[in-house]
Amino acid sequence: MEIKANEISSLIKKEIQDFNKSTEYSKNLGTVVEVGDGIAIIYGLQDVILGELLQFKDDVFGMVMNLEEDSLSAVLLGEANKVKEGDTVKGTGKVMTVPVGEAMLGRVVDALGRPIDGKGEIKTTTRYAIERKAPSIISRESVNSPLETGIKCIDALIPIGKGQRELIIGDRQSGKTAIAVDTIINQKGKNVICIYVAIGQKNSSVAAIFDKLNTFGAMDYSIILNASASELSPLLYIAPFAGMSMAEYFMEQGKDVLIVFDDLSKHAIAYRALSLLLKRSPGREAYPGDIFYLHSRLLERAAKLNKKLGGGSITALPIIETLAGDISAYIPTNVISITDGQIFLSTDLFNAGQRPAVDVGLSVSRVGSNAQYRIMKQVSSSMKMEIANYNELASFAQFGSDIDKKTKDTIKHGEILCEALKQDQYSPYTSEREVIEIYAVKNRFLDDLENKDVPEFLENLWEYMNNFYKNIIDEIKEKKVLNDELESELNKAITVFKKEQEIKNKWVKV
């Protein structure tokens, strides 16, 4: 058989072309050499980047976390038991993304943005990367408008502004989640989108939160992202970043967003587990060296954008659980240094019946006071000092030593203040009600009452003001400034109400 020269050259050209194709293709393929504990070690993938999405068989996906000289490590985001040694892995050329958009509102999703509420598919075509750059200095604007929680002691003493990062910190079962949920409920009708990110929580707890938000109509403007305690560590790790990306979509549309991370101490534990499995060097308390960077790059994405960029904002309420009130532990101090203040919840106050159990002395808002309404500043200006004086004098009074009348009056006023700051869960107040009640307490209208009578007095006062002095409430709402005329009207209204209460009580006694 005679072979012509032109046939030989065409065969050689074809083989060369096929060889190039094969080489190109192999760069995008790898082999699993080791798998276990949700981590896959892969050999052969060359053209990949950190954070890239990898596709395993049976539609299991992973994310690149470590790039070594001769291999790479990826965390598995699905059913890890389906991945075996020797399996082929394909690089997608894409980083990890989650669905975002209006269609997400009212839904409960997992860390990957997939619906888990049984309401069907989420129809949205827009996806954001979970890791995105924080807004630059030039893109930001100072915090200048309040985000009202509806909780008296917070709005008056530890105010939160739109675009602020305010830490909620305290021991287990001290009311941290309750504050976050009440704040979400209070955003009804205020054009604020809310995202609740549950990290390492029980499914039953998240279901209870969903029921409450649904009952109060808060799910209409809320998203719940749940990475439960039973999920793999990688899903707990990406959950807050996924939630922040969902929030950024709305911020870039010029909207205000409130995002709650419940809680970041469990997030840190999940990241520690991942890092140890990835054989990264452990540091203090076995946490990896970049644990600070982990939370800073997350929380720095919360901001108030300038008007050129639409003026949207993300207000972050990260939650940290402490052990025996130790706020000097590693993770609490890290997050305190990143945030713009903290709301500290005391177990002792909680057990003593102070709800919410906010320790005013240890709590601070570094920027929220700049966004506080002027009238709220006016009525609450010296409250912190009065409570601090009361706490100091009350500790001395416990020794049973004789105290003068002035000290007794200060202690009595402090007790009334603390009683007035108590508030039931799921009952957020309007700012007008907060102003009226705080004004009445500050100006000692309640000092002659028994402590137990304070809640009823304030409840009746608000009802009375709504019925007979609606003009005062409207003026507080519109002007948000306490001038001499308004103060005179307030004094008159509260005095008249108090006299009517005294007459009523006399009739009851008779």
BATORRO-901174 format. One record per residue (C-alpha): residue number from 1; residue in one letter; x, y, z. Coordinates in steps of 0.25 Angstrom, whole numbers, plus 5000, padded with zeros to 4 digits. Layout:
residues N
(site NUM, A, (X, Y, Z))
...
end
This chain:
residues 510
(site 1, M, (5000, 5000, 5000))
(site 2, E, (5006, 5013, 4996))
(site 3, I, (5005, 5025, 5005))
(site 4, K, (5006, 5039, 4999))
(site 5, A, (5014, 5050, 5005))
(site 6, N, (5002, 5060, 5006))
(site 7, E, (4994, 5049, 5014))
(site 8, I, (5005, 5047, 5024))
(site 9, S, (5006, 5062, 5027))
(site 10, S, (4990, 5064, 5028))
(site 11, L, (4991, 5052, 5039))
(site 12, I, (5002, 5059, 5046))
(site 13, K, (4994, 5072, 5046))
(site 14, K, (4982, 5065, 5052))
(site 15, E, (4990, 5058, 5063))
(site 16, I, (4996, 5072, 5067))
(site 17, Q, (4982, 5078, 5067))
(site 18, D, (4976, 5067, 5076))
(site 19, F, (4988, 5067, 5085))
(site 20, N, (4986, 5082, 5087))
(site 21, K, (4972, 5080, 5090))
(site 22, S, (4975, 5069, 5100))
(site 23, T, (4985, 5078, 5107))
(site 24, E, (4976, 5089, 5108))
(site 25, Y, (4965, 5081, 5113))
(site 26, S, (4973, 5074, 5124))
(site 27, K, (4977, 5087, 5130))
(site 28, N, (4962, 5088, 5134))
(site 29, L, (4961, 5074, 5140))
(site 30, G, (4966, 5068, 5152))
(site 31, T, (4966, 5056, 5161))
(site 32, V, (4961, 5054, 5175))
(site 33, V, (4973, 5048, 5182))
(site 34, E, (4968, 5049, 5197))
(site 35, V, (4954, 5052, 5203))
(site 36, G, (4949, 5052, 5217))
(site 37, D, (4941, 5062, 5227))
(site 38, G, (4936, 5070, 5215))
(site 39, I, (4950, 5073, 5210))
(site 40, A, (4955, 5068, 5196))
(site 41, I, (4969, 5068, 5192))
(site 42, I, (4971, 5069, 5177))
(site 43, Y, (4982, 5067, 5167))
(site 44, G, (4983, 5072, 5153))
(site 45, L, (4975, 5085, 5153))
(site 46, Q, (4984, 5096, 5148))
(site 47, D, (4975, 5107, 5143))
(site 48, V, (4968, 5110, 5156))
(site 49, I, (4967, 5122, 5165))
(site 50, L, (4964, 5123, 5180))
(site 51, G, (4949, 5122, 5183))
(site 52, E, (4946, 5116, 5170))
(site 53, L, (4934, 5107, 5169))
(site 54, L, (4938, 5092, 5165))
(site 55, Q, (4928, 5082, 5160))
(site 56, F, (4929, 5067, 5164))
(site 57, K, (4920, 5056, 5160))
(site 58, D, (4905, 5055, 5163))
(site 59, D, (4904, 5070, 5163))
(site 60, V, (4912, 5072, 5176))
(site 61, F, (4920, 5085, 5176))
(site 62, G, (4932, 5090, 5184))
(site 63, M, (4940, 5102, 5186))
(site 64, V, (4955, 5104, 5185))
(site 65, M, (4961, 5108, 5199))
(site 66, N, (4976, 5104, 5198))
(site 67, L, (4985, 5105, 5186))
(site 68, E, (4998, 5096, 5188))
(site 69, E, (5010, 5094, 5179))
(site 70, D, (5005, 5081, 5174))
(site 71, S, (4991, 5080, 5179))
(site 72, L, (4979, 5088, 5184))
(site 73, S, (4968, 5086, 5195))
(site 74, A, (4954, 5089, 5193))
(site 75, V, (4942, 5089, 5203))
(site 76, L, (4930, 5081, 5198))
(site 77, L, (4917, 5088, 5198))
(site 78, G, (4907, 5077, 5196))
(site 79, E, (4906, 5062, 5200))
(site 80, A, (4921, 5059, 5203))
(site 81, N, (4918, 5044, 5203))
(site 82, K, (4916, 5044, 5188))
(site 83, V, (4930, 5048, 5186))
(site 84, K, (4941, 5037, 5185))
(site 85, E, (4956, 5036, 5183))
(site 86, G, (4959, 5035, 5168))
(site 87, D, (4947, 5043, 5164))
(site 88, T, (4949, 5054, 5153))
(site 89, V, (4947, 5068, 5156))
(site 90, K, (4944, 5080, 5147))
(site 91, G, (4947, 5094, 5148))
(site 92, T, (4936, 5103, 5145))
(site 93, G, (4944, 5116, 5143))
(site 94, K, (4934, 5123, 5153))
(site 95, V, (4934, 5128, 5167))
(site 96, M, (4924, 5124, 5177))
(site 97, T, (4911, 5132, 5175))
(site 98, V, (4897, 5133, 5181))
(site 99, P, (4884, 5137, 5175))
(site 100, V, (4879, 5152, 5179))
(site 101, G, (4867, 5160, 5176))
(site 102, E, (4853, 5164, 5180))
(site 103, A, (4849, 5150, 5178))
(site 104, M, (4857, 5146, 5190))
(site 105, L, (4848, 5154, 5199))
(site 106, G, (4838, 5146, 5208))
(site 107, R, (4846, 5133, 5206))
(site 108, V, (4855, 5124, 5215))
(site 109, V, (4867, 5119, 5207))
(site 110, D, (4880, 5111, 5210))
(site 111, A, (4894, 5116, 5210))
(site 112, L, (4895, 5114, 5195))
(site 113, G, (4882, 5122, 5193))
(site 114, R, (4873, 5110, 5190))
(site 115, P, (4859, 5110, 5195))
(site 116, I, (4856, 5101, 5207))
(site 117, D, (4842, 5107, 5211))
(site 118, G, (4834, 5098, 5201))
(site 119, K, (4829, 5109, 5193))
(site 120, G, (4836, 5105, 5180))
(site 121, E, (4847, 5111, 5171))
(site 122, I, (4852, 5125, 5173))
(site 123, K, (4851, 5132, 5160))
(site 124, T, (4863, 5142, 5159))
(site 125, T, (4873, 5142, 5148))
(site 126, T, (4883, 5152, 5156))
(site 127, R, (4894, 5145, 5164))
(site 128, Y, (4905, 5152, 5172))
(site 129, A, (4919, 5146, 5177))
(site 130, I, (4919, 5143, 5192))
(site 131, E, (4932, 5150, 5193))
(site 132, R, (4932, 5165, 5188))
(site 133, K, (4940, 5177, 5191))
(site 134, A, (4935, 5186, 5202))
(site 135, P, (4931, 5200, 5198))
(site 136, S, (4943, 5210, 5197))
(site 137, I, (4945, 5222, 5206))
(site 138, I, (4940, 5231, 5195))
(site 139, S, (4927, 5223, 5193))
(site 140, R, (4923, 5224, 5207))
(site 141, E, (4915, 5235, 5215))
(site 142, S, (4915, 5237, 5230))
(site 143, V, (4904, 5231, 5238))
(site 144, N, (4893, 5242, 5238))
(site 145, S, (4879, 5235, 5239))
(site 146, P, (4874, 5226, 5251))
(site 147, L, (4870, 5212, 5250))
(site 148, E, (4859, 5211, 5260))
(site 149, T, (4859, 5198, 5268))
(site 150, G, (4846, 5201, 5275))
(site 151, I, (4853, 5197, 5288))
(site 152, K, (4853, 5209, 5298))
(site 153, C, (4867, 5207, 5305))
(site 154, I, (4874, 5205, 5291))
(site 155, D, (4868, 5216, 5284))
(site 156, A, (4870, 5226, 5295))
(site 157, L, (4883, 5221, 5301))
(site 158, I, (4890, 5213, 5290))
(site 159, P, (4885, 5218, 5277))
(site 160, I, (4887, 5211, 5264))
(site 161, G, (4889, 5218, 5251))
(site 162, K, (4887, 5213, 5236))
(site 163, G, (4900, 5208, 5231))
(site 164, Q, (4905, 5205, 5245))
(site 165, R, (4911, 5192, 5250))
(site 166, E, (4906, 5190, 5265))
(site 167, L, (4910, 5177, 5272))
(site 168, I, (4900, 5170, 5281))
(site 169, I, (4908, 5162, 5291))
(site 170, G, (4904, 5154, 5303))
(site 171, D, (4904, 5140, 5310))
(site 172, R, (4894, 5129, 5305))
(site 173, Q, (4880, 5131, 5307))
(site 174, S, (4881, 5146, 5311))
(site 175, G, (4872, 5152, 5300))
(site 176, K, (4881, 5155, 5288))
(site 177, T, (4873, 5149, 5277))
(site 178, A, (4860, 5155, 5284))
(site 179, I, (4866, 5169, 5281))
(site 180, A, (4870, 5166, 5267))
(site 181, V, (4856, 5160, 5264))
(site 182, D, (4849, 5172, 5270))
(site 183, T, (4857, 5181, 5262))
(site 184, I, (4853, 5174, 5249))
(site 185, I, (4838, 5174, 5253))
(site 186, N, (4840, 5189, 5256))
(site 187, Q, (4844, 5192, 5241))
(site 188, K, (4830, 5189, 5236))
(site 189, G, (4825, 5201, 5228))
(site 190, K, (4839, 5208, 5229))
(site 191, N, (4844, 5203, 5215))
(site 192, V, (4856, 5195, 5221))
(site 193, I, (4859, 5181, 5215))
(site 194, C, (4863, 5171, 5226))
(site 195, I, (4872, 5159, 5225))
(site 196, Y, (4873, 5149, 5237))
(site 197, V, (4885, 5140, 5235))
(site 198, A, (4884, 5128, 5245))
(site 199, I, (4898, 5121, 5247))
(site 200, G, (4899, 5108, 5254))
(site 201, Q, (4885, 5110, 5260))
(site 202, K, (4875, 5099, 5263))
(site 203, N, (4865, 5097, 5252))
(site 204, S, (4854, 5098, 5262))
(site 205, S, (4859, 5112, 5267))
(site 206, V, (4859, 5117, 5253))
(site 207, A, (4845, 5112, 5250))
(site 208, A, (4840, 5119, 5262))
(site 209, I, (4846, 5132, 5257))
(site 210, F, (4840, 5130, 5244))
(site 211, D, (4826, 5128, 5250))
(site 212, K, (4828, 5141, 5259))
(site 213, L, (4832, 5149, 5247))
(site 214, N, (4821, 5143, 5238))
(site 215, T, (4811, 5146, 5249))
(site 216, F, (4815, 5161, 5250))
(site 217, G, (4816, 5163, 5235))
(site 218, A, (4831, 5164, 5235))
(site 219, M, (4834, 5153, 5225))
(site 220, D, (4828, 5162, 5214))
(site 221, Y, (4841, 5170, 5214))
(site 222, S, (4850, 5160, 5220))
(site 223, I, (4859, 5148, 5216))
(site 224, I, (4863, 5137, 5225))
(site 225, L, (4876, 5130, 5222))
(site 226, N, (4878, 5117, 5230))
(site 227, A, (4891, 5109, 5231))
(site 228, S, (4887, 5100, 5243))
(site 229, A, (4896, 5093, 5253))
(site 230, S, (4894, 5080, 5245))
(site 231, E, (4900, 5086, 5232))
(site 232, L, (4915, 5084, 5228))
(site 233, S, (4925, 5094, 5233))
(site 234, P, (4927, 5100, 5219))
(site 235, L, (4912, 5104, 5218))
(site 236, L, (4913, 5111, 5232))
(site 237, Y, (4926, 5118, 5227))
(site 238, I, (4919, 5124, 5214))
(site 239, A, (4906, 5127, 5220))
(site 240, P, (4909, 5141, 5225))
(site 241, F, (4916, 5145, 5212))
(site 242, A, (4904, 5140, 5204))
(site 243, G, (4895, 5148, 5213))
(site 244, M, (4903, 5160, 5211))
(site 245, S, (4903, 5159, 5196))
(site 246, M, (4888, 5158, 5196))
(site 247, A, (4888, 5171, 5205))
(site 248, E, (4897, 5178, 5195))
(site 249, Y, (4888, 5176, 5183))
(site 250, F, (4877, 5184, 5191))
(site 251, M, (4887, 5194, 5195))
(site 252, E, (4892, 5197, 5181))
(site 253, Q, (4877, 5199, 5177))
(site 254, G, (4877, 5211, 5187))
(site 255, K, (4870, 5204, 5198))
(site 256, D, (4873, 5202, 5213))
(site 257, V, (4876, 5188, 5218))
(site 258, L, (4877, 5182, 5232))
(site 259, I, (4885, 5169, 5233))
(site 260, V, (4886, 5161, 5246))
(site 261, F, (4897, 5150, 5247))
(site 262, D, (4893, 5140, 5258))
(site 263, D, (4903, 5137, 5262))
(site 264, L, (4918, 5140, 5258))
(site 265, S, (4924, 5132, 5269))
(site 266, K, (4918, 5119, 5263))
(site 267, H, (4923, 5124, 5250))
(site 268, A, (4937, 5126, 5255))
(site 269, I, (4937, 5112, 5261))
(site 270, A, (4932, 5106, 5247))
(site 271, Y, (4944, 5114, 5241))
(site 272, R, (4954, 5108, 5251))
(site 273, A, (4949, 5094, 5248))
(site 274, L, (4951, 5096, 5233))
(site 275, S, (4965, 5102, 5235))
(site 276, L, (4969, 5091, 5244))
(site 277, L, (4964, 5081, 5233))
(site 278, L, (4971, 5088, 5223))
(site 279, K, (4984, 5087, 5231))
(site 280, R, (4986, 5102, 5233))
(site 281, S, (4995, 5106, 5245))
(site 282, P, (4986, 5109, 5257))
(site 283, G, (4988, 5121, 5266))
(site 284, R, (4982, 5126, 5279))
(site 285, E, (4971, 5117, 5284))
(site 286, A, (4974, 5108, 5271))
(site 287, Y, (4967, 5119, 5262))
(site 288, P, (4975, 5121, 5249))
(site 289, G, (4983, 5134, 5248))
(site 290, D, (4973, 5141, 5238))
(site 291, I, (4961, 5140, 5247))
(site 292, F, (4961, 5155, 5249))
(site 293, Y, (4962, 5157, 5234))
(site 294, L, (4950, 5147, 5232))
(site 295, H, (4941, 5156, 5240))
(site 296, S, (4946, 5170, 5236))
(site 297, R, (4945, 5167, 5221))
(site 298, L, (4930, 5163, 5224))
(site 299, L, (4926, 5174, 5233))
(site 300, E, (4934, 5185, 5225))
(site 301, R, (4923, 5182, 5214))
(site 302, A, (4913, 5189, 5223))
(site 303, A, (4912, 5204, 5219))
(site 304, K, (4904, 5216, 5216))
(site 305, L, (4907, 5220, 5201))
(site 306, N, (4907, 5234, 5197))
(site 307, K, (4896, 5240, 5189))
(site 308, K, (4904, 5239, 5175))
(site 309, L, (4903, 5224, 5177))
(site 310, G, (4888, 5224, 5182))
(site 311, G, (4889, 5226, 5196))
(site 312, G, (4886, 5212, 5200))
(site 313, S, (4891, 5206, 5213))
(site 314, I, (4894, 5193, 5220))
(site 315, T, (4893, 5193, 5235))
(site 316, A, (4899, 5180, 5242))
(site 317, L, (4895, 5174, 5255))
(site 318, P, (4905, 5163, 5258))
(site 319, I, (4903, 5155, 5270))
(site 320, I, (4914, 5149, 5278))
(site 321, E, (4912, 5139, 5290))
(site 322, T, (4921, 5140, 5302))
(site 323, L, (4924, 5130, 5313))
(site 324, A, (4922, 5135, 5327))
(site 325, G, (4921, 5149, 5322))
(site 326, D, (4936, 5149, 5317))
(site 327, I, (4936, 5160, 5307))
(site 328, S, (4951, 5160, 5307))
(site 329, A, (4952, 5146, 5300))
(site 330, Y, (4958, 5145, 5286))
(site 331, I, (4946, 5146, 5277))
(site 332, P, (4938, 5156, 5285))
(site 333, T, (4950, 5166, 5285))
(site 334, N, (4953, 5164, 5270))
(site 335, V, (4938, 5167, 5267))
(site 336, I, (4937, 5178, 5277))
(site 337, S, (4949, 5185, 5270))
(site 338, I, (4943, 5184, 5256))
(site 339, T, (4929, 5189, 5260))
(site 340, D, (4924, 5203, 5263))
(site 341, G, (4919, 5199, 5277))
(site 342, Q, (4913, 5188, 5285))
(site 343, I, (4900, 5185, 5293))
(site 344, F, (4904, 5177, 5305))
(site 345, L, (4894, 5168, 5311))
(site 346, S, (4896, 5164, 5325))
(site 347, T, (4891, 5150, 5331))
(site 348, D, (4890, 5156, 5345))
(site 349, L, (4880, 5167, 5340))
(site 350, F, (4873, 5157, 5332))
(site 351, N, (4871, 5148, 5344))
(site 352, A, (4867, 5160, 5352))
(site 353, G, (4855, 5162, 5343))
(site 354, Q, (4861, 5174, 5335))
(site 355, R, (4856, 5171, 5320))
(site 356, P, (4863, 5174, 5311))
(site 357, A, (4875, 5172, 5320))
(site 358, V, (4884, 5183, 5314))
(site 359, D, (4896, 5187, 5323))
(site 360, V, (4896, 5202, 5320))
(site 361, G, (4910, 5204, 5326))
(site 362, L, (4917, 5194, 5317))
(site 363, S, (4908, 5197, 5304))
(site 364, V, (4912, 5208, 5295))
(site 365, S, (4909, 5214, 5281))
(site 366, R, (4921, 5221, 5274))
(site 367, V, (4913, 5227, 5263))
(site 368, G, (4898, 5225, 5265))
(site 369, S, (4897, 5237, 5274))
(site 370, N, (4900, 5246, 5261))
(site 371, A, (4888, 5240, 5255))
(site 372, Q, (4879, 5241, 5267))
(site 373, Y, (4867, 5250, 5266))
(site 374, R, (4869, 5263, 5273))
(site 375, I, (4857, 5262, 5282))
(site 376, M, (4862, 5248, 5286))
(site 377, K, (4875, 5254, 5290))
(site 378, Q, (4869, 5265, 5298))
(site 379, V, (4860, 5256, 5306))
(site 380, S, (4870, 5245, 5309))
(site 381, S, (4883, 5254, 5310))
(site 382, S, (4887, 5250, 5324))
(site 383, M, (4880, 5237, 5326))
(site 384, K, (4893, 5229, 5325))
(site 385, M, (4899, 5237, 5336))
(site 386, E, (4887, 5236, 5345))
(site 387, I, (4887, 5221, 5343))
(site 388, A, (4902, 5220, 5346))
(site 389, N, (4900, 5228, 5359))
(site 390, Y, (4888, 5219, 5363))
(site 391, N, (4896, 5206, 5361))
(site 392, E, (4908, 5212, 5369))
(site 393, L, (4899, 5217, 5381))
(site 394, A, (4891, 5204, 5381))
(site 395, S, (4903, 5196, 5383))
(site 396, F, (4907, 5204, 5395))
(site 397, A, (4893, 5204, 5401))
(site 398, Q, (4893, 5189, 5401))
(site 399, F, (4903, 5190, 5413))
(site 400, G, (4891, 5195, 5421))
(site 401, S, (4898, 5208, 5425))
(site 402, D, (4890, 5220, 5428))
(site 403, I, (4888, 5229, 5416))
(site 404, D, (4883, 5243, 5414))
(site 405, K, (4870, 5247, 5407))
(site 406, K, (4877, 5252, 5395))
(site 407, T, (4883, 5238, 5393))
(site 408, K, (4870, 5232, 5396))
(site 409, D, (4864, 5240, 5385))
(site 410, T, (4875, 5237, 5375))
(site 411, I, (4873, 5222, 5377))
(site 412, K, (4858, 5223, 5376))
(site 413, H, (4859, 5231, 5363))
(site 414, G, (4869, 5221, 5358))
(site 415, E, (4859, 5209, 5361))
(site 416, I, (4848, 5216, 5354))
(site 417, L, (4857, 5219, 5342))
(site 418, C, (4861, 5204, 5341))
(site 419, E, (4846, 5200, 5343))
(site 420, A, (4842, 5210, 5331))
(site 421, L, (4853, 5204, 5322))
(site 422, K, (4846, 5190, 5323))
(site 423, Q, (4839, 5185, 5311))
(site 424, D, (4832, 5173, 5307))
(site 425, Q, (4837, 5165, 5295))
(site 426, Y, (4830, 5166, 5281))
(site 427, S, (4824, 5180, 5285))
(site 428, P, (4833, 5191, 5279))
(site 429, Y, (4829, 5205, 5282))
(site 430, T, (4828, 5217, 5272))
(site 431, S, (4838, 5228, 5274))
(site 432, E, (4827, 5237, 5279))
(site 433, R, (4823, 5228, 5290))
(site 434, E, (4838, 5226, 5294))
(site 435, V, (4840, 5241, 5295))
(site 436, I, (4827, 5243, 5304))
(site 437, E, (4830, 5232, 5313))
(site 438, I, (4845, 5236, 5315))
(site 439, Y, (4841, 5250, 5317))
(site 440, A, (4831, 5247, 5328))
(site 441, V, (4841, 5238, 5335))
(site 442, K, (4853, 5248, 5334))
(site 443, N, (4845, 5259, 5339))
(site 444, R, (4841, 5251, 5352))
(site 445, F, (4826, 5250, 5349))
(site 446, L, (4827, 5236, 5354))
(site 447, D, (4837, 5237, 5366))
(site 448, D, (4825, 5236, 5376))
(site 449, L, (4820, 5223, 5370))
(site 450, E, (4823, 5209, 5375))
(site 451, N, (4832, 5202, 5365))
(site 452, K, (4822, 5191, 5362))
(site 453, D, (4812, 5202, 5357))
(site 454, V, (4822, 5208, 5347))
(site 455, P, (4818, 5199, 5335))
(site 456, E, (4803, 5201, 5337))
(site 457, F, (4805, 5217, 5338))
(site 458, L, (4813, 5218, 5325))
(site 459, E, (4803, 5209, 5318))
(site 460, N, (4791, 5217, 5322))
(site 461, L, (4799, 5230, 5319))
(site 462, W, (4801, 5226, 5305))
(site 463, E, (4786, 5222, 5303))
(site 464, Y, (4782, 5236, 5310))
(site 465, M, (4791, 5244, 5300))
(site 466, N, (4786, 5237, 5288))
(site 467, N, (4772, 5240, 5292))
(site 468, F, (4773, 5254, 5297))
(site 469, Y, (4786, 5260, 5292))
(site 470, K, (4788, 5255, 5278))
(site 471, N, (4793, 5268, 5274))
(site 472, I, (4805, 5267, 5283))
(site 473, I, (4808, 5253, 5277))
(site 474, D, (4807, 5259, 5263))
(site 475, E, (4816, 5270, 5267))
(site 476, I, (4827, 5261, 5272))
(site 477, K, (4826, 5252, 5260))
(site 478, E, (4827, 5264, 5250))
(site 479, K, (4837, 5274, 5256))
(site 480, K, (4845, 5264, 5265))
(site 481, V, (4850, 5276, 5273))
(site 482, L, (4846, 5279, 5288))
(site 483, N, (4844, 5294, 5288))
(site 484, D, (4839, 5302, 5300))
(site 485, E, (4824, 5302, 5295))
(site 486, L, (4824, 5287, 5293))
(site 487, E, (4831, 5284, 5306))
(site 488, S, (4820, 5293, 5313))
(site 489, E, (4809, 5285, 5306))
(site 490, L, (4815, 5272, 5310))
(site 491, N, (4817, 5276, 5325))
(site 492, K, (4802, 5281, 5325))
(site 493, A, (4797, 5268, 5319))
(site 494, I, (4805, 5259, 5328))
(site 495, T, (4801, 5267, 5340))
(site 496, V, (4786, 5266, 5337))
(site 497, F, (4787, 5251, 5334))
(site 498, K, (4794, 5249, 5347))
(site 499, K, (4783, 5256, 5355))
(site 500, E, (4772, 5248, 5348))
(site 501, Q, (4780, 5236, 5352))
(site 502, E, (4781, 5240, 5366))
(site 503, I, (4766, 5243, 5367))
(site 504, K, (4763, 5230, 5360))
(site 505, N, (4772, 5222, 5370))
(site 506, K, (4764, 5229, 5382))
(site 507, W, (4751, 5224, 5377))
(site 508, V, (4756, 5210, 5375))
(site 509, K, (4761, 5210, 5389))
(site 510, V, (4748, 5215, 5395))
end
